[in-house]
Amino acid sequence: MQMKITRQIHIGAVAIGGGAPVSVQSMTNTKTQDAQATVRQIEALAAAGCDIVRLAVPDKEAAANIGKIKAQTKVPLVADIHFDYRLALQAIEQGIDALRLNPGNIGGAENVRRVAEAAKARGIPIRIGVNAGSLDKRLLAKYGGITAEALVESALEHVRLLEEQDFHDMKISLKAHDVPLTLAAYRLMSERCDYPLHLGITEAGTVRSGIIKSAVGIGALLAEGIGDTLRVSLTGDPIVEVRVAREILKSLGLRDYGPTLISCPTCGRTAIDLPSIAERVEERLSGIARPIHVAVMGCVVNGPGEARGADVGIAGGKGVGLVFRKGEVVRQVKEEELVEELFREIDSILEEEQA
């Protein structure tokens, strides 16, 4: 997969664009005014594999807490700011690593100049984030509604406001809940500029529907080589956003995060409680950081062969199962022993890697 090479920016120590690995972002849903709760969630997101965390900064109290939060975490932080340029300046003074704002809605050219100068002096990049739901009425009238062309023109207008201040350290997002619209907008923007692109399907929905829309939209763009960083936007726990983002990147071979579980869909040959076993295996694998491919198969007829590429796996029989490594059977055990025997083999593999 050939990713488009864009300009490279840095949010803290994380490189974005320029051939760097696609990074995962999420956003806290704690109140930034509560520094300790926010720090706890940032650390939980980082433990789940999040590279960059965004914070809501709706007022001065939230902005004033950024320094306290920064002092307690090493994760790069982005301040999410709307309308009030003074909050951007305050966030910069507090040591924020990046800003998410739109130059066109912070009160005129002088305010844009102040923010651009302060951000440039500190090496702080800015994400221009255009959403379908907040397009200017002028653009809606020009294009007859929300279109990919309207989203791109809106973003480029914001880009020009910063470029006029000789500021070029930015990335761009063009989000909609409509997947085809989002795809069209990002494809067009990728043709029109070389700034790094932040991918996402905004307001994607709950875990059930939002995961599907995000995987389809974000996955399609990444498969075309478009995108440098991403957020999966789901209603609920942001930890789930990170896990889904990681799985999208893993499925495309773009990042190698922890274990990969391969499990069959079950059929009439299945004679063990495969769904329960697979869930237990998946839960225990969540505590392993190193990459390893694990297969949980429902029968001994094709199991080892179909999962030959796995490092280790199990295949069920009637009340028994096989434990196999690299497609070769190593032993047969009782059904109730399958999970423990599987993890005995996994532990052995991980110990051999460390030796």
Beta strands, then each sheet from edge to edge (+ up, - down):
strand 1: 9-11
strand 2: 14-16
strand 3: 23-27
strand 4: 52-56
strand 5: 77-80
strand 6: 98-100
strand 7: 126-131
strand 8: 170-175
strand 9: 198-199
strand 10: 229-231
strand 11: 260-263
strand 12: 293-297
strand 13: 312-316
strand 14: 320-325
strand 15: 328-334
sheet 1: 1+ 2-
sheet 2: 8+ 7+ 6+ 5+ 4+ 3+ 10+ 9+
sheet 3: 11+ 12+ 13+ 14- 15+
end
